Amino acid sequence: IRLEDVWLARQGKKTLPNKALLLTFDDGALSSYNRVFPLLKQYKTPAVFAIPTSWINGNTKDAYEAYGMREMVASGYAEFVSHSDNMHRGILANPQQNMQPAAITREYLEKQKRYETEAEYQNRVIGDLKKSKQILDTELGINSKAIFWPYGAVTTESEELAAKAGFRMSVSLGSTAPLADSVKTYQRALIMDNPTPEMINQEMLEFLNDVRAPYKQRKSLLRFD
């Protein structure tokens, strides 16, 4: 299926087929074009590609042409979404020098000996996501619908910030979203290391059982002022 199908089903405008499958590929690797795309055309199968726009923009004079992204969009088999502009990285999270995902962390400003304020955090995340969406929409002539969070790191607050930036859908990775108490974000199973079909089947079953585990339905909160 396509991401658009999920969006329509979410609004009650479409019914998804039994055992619907959405293929997704992250990070904008060149192999998305020269290896994955030929297979999509051969088997007439759609897929979604999540792009960190700052990674693409600095590589060539016209990266969107060089990476085949416009050709992929024109084919009808590729949908492009944001993987942030420049938040696919860790930022300083505390004076102890721990690095944490940029999208969900209040950055520790070492020179000023303070954490960024709530307003600074929100402006940084919204600004990054707006920039990413604007680049994708302008370069590819699309209306990008979703943010696929780097590292799968998402909270209910970052969901809300993404909505303010214009993204109607939020997508995580693995079991990160339930642990973050995120109620609107879709989850994805990660497939790596060239597994056999039997291994993929087992991994999918384990993924579904894991995300539905009773302990992940618990709602807990601990707060320190």
Secondary structure, DSSP 8 states (H G I E B T S, - for coil): --HHHHHHHHTTS----TT----EEETT-THIIIIIHHHHHHHT--EEEEE-HHHHHTTSTTHHHHTTHHHHHHHTSEEEEES-SS-SSEEE-STT--EEETTT---EEGGGTEE--HHHHHHHHHHHHHHHHHHHHHHHT----EEE-GGG---HHHHHHHHHTT--EEE--TTHHHHTT-SS-B------S---HHHHHHHHHHHHHHHT-GGGG--------
